[in-house]
């Protein structure tokens, strides 16, 4: 006859084993889902090449947002609305997650609409350095991206943002 403690150990062991099996099944389902999403995405970019352009913008905000973008498009099959989906996710990120001043957030939004390559470089800088580096970030933007700075700040504002001692040609 088995002791009560032995029965309890057997019960716990079976429960743990069952939990491991259930966890493994969930992991397999997740891998299958990810593979399905990848396959669908590959097909989608063949038909809608603009998806990749917007994926790059979203990726600048972070890998989690990129995955959310891809999943949203694949699951809802709304590939034709890629611009709206990307813009919505980017604006959510800027307004909720990005730790920056409103001035910098407005610059990011303007960059998204004006110069996407600049946006792709600019967002990770702001994301990494944060709110305490606002002035340094703006000066760097003006120095490295004169076209965008002139567009955003106008001629007078542009000059005021330049680092001291920087030469400009009229």
SVG drawing of the C-alpha trace seen along z (x, -y; Angstrom):
<svg xmlns="http://www.w3.org/2000/svg" viewBox="-9 -85 42 87">
<polyline fill="none" stroke="black" stroke-width="0.4" points="0.0,0.0 1.3,-3.5 1.8,-6.2 -0.1,-9.4 3.2,-11.4 4.0,-9.1 0.6,-9.7 1.0,-13.4 4.4,-13.3 3.0,-11.3 0.1,-13.7 2.5,-16.7 4.8,-15.1 1.9,-14.3 0.7,-17.9 4.1,-19.3 4.5,-16.9 1.1,-17.9 2.1,-21.6 5.3,-21.0 3.3,-19.3 0.8,-22.1 3.6,-24.7 5.3,-22.8 2.1,-22.6 1.6,-26.4 5.2,-27.1 4.6,-24.9 1.4,-26.8 3.3,-30.1 6.1,-28.9 3.5,-27.7 1.7,-31.1 5.0,-33.0 5.9,-30.8 2.5,-31.4 2.9,-35.2 6.3,-35.1 5.0,-33.2 2.0,-35.5 4.3,-38.6 6.6,-37.3 3.7,-36.9 2.3,-40.2 5.5,-42.2 5.6,-40.6 2.2,-42.1 2.5,-45.3 6.2,-46.3 5.3,-49.5 4.9,-47.4 8.6,-47.2 9.0,-51.0 6.5,-51.5 8.0,-48.5 11.3,-50.4 9.7,-53.5 7.9,-51.4 11.1,-49.5 12.8,-52.8 10.4,-53.0 11.3,-49.5 11.2,-45.8 8.0,-45.3 6.2,-48.0 7.5,-46.4 6.1,-43.0 2.8,-44.6 2.7,-46.3 3.3,-43.0 0.8,-41.0 -1.9,-43.7 -1.6,-43.7 -1.3,-39.9 -4.1,-39.0 -6.5,-41.6 -5.4,-41.3 -5.6,-45.1 -2.4,-45.4 -3.9,-48.3 -4.1,-50.3 -0.4,-50.0 0.2,-53.8 -2.6,-54.3 -1.6,-51.3 2.0,-52.4 1.2,-56.0 -1.2,-55.0 1.4,-52.8 4.1,-55.4 1.9,-58.2 0.9,-55.9 4.6,-55.2 5.5,-58.9 2.7,-60.0 2.8,-57.1 6.2,-55.6 8.8,-58.2 10.4,-60.2 11.0,-63.5 9.8,-67.1 6.8,-68.1 9.3,-70.1 11.2,-66.9 8.0,-64.9 6.7,-67.5 10.1,-67.3 9.7,-63.5 6.2,-63.8 7.4,-66.4 10.3,-64.2 8.0,-61.3 6.1,-63.4 9.0,-65.2 12.0,-62.9 11.6,-59.2 15.4,-58.4 16.0,-61.2 13.1,-59.8 14.7,-56.4 18.0,-57.8 16.4,-60.4 13.9,-58.3 16.5,-55.8 18.7,-58.8 15.8,-60.4 14.7,-57.0 18.2,-56.3 19.2,-59.7 15.9,-60.9 14.5,-64.1 17.7,-65.4 19.5,-65.7 16.8,-67.7 19.0,-70.7 22.0,-68.6 19.7,-66.5 18.2,-69.6 21.7,-71.1 22.9,-67.8 19.8,-67.6 20.4,-71.1 24.1,-70.5 23.7,-67.1 20.4,-67.6 20.3,-71.1 17.5,-70.5 15.1,-69.3 16.2,-72.0 15.5,-74.7 12.2,-73.2 11.2,-72.9 12.7,-76.1 12.8,-78.5 15.9,-80.6 16.1,-82.5 15.2,-79.7 17.6,-77.4 20.5,-79.8 19.6,-80.1 19.7,-76.3 23.2,-76.0 26.1,-75.2 28.3,-78.3 31.0,-78.9 29.4,-77.0 29.8,-78.7 26.8,-79.1 26.7,-80.1 23.8,-82.4"/>
</svg>
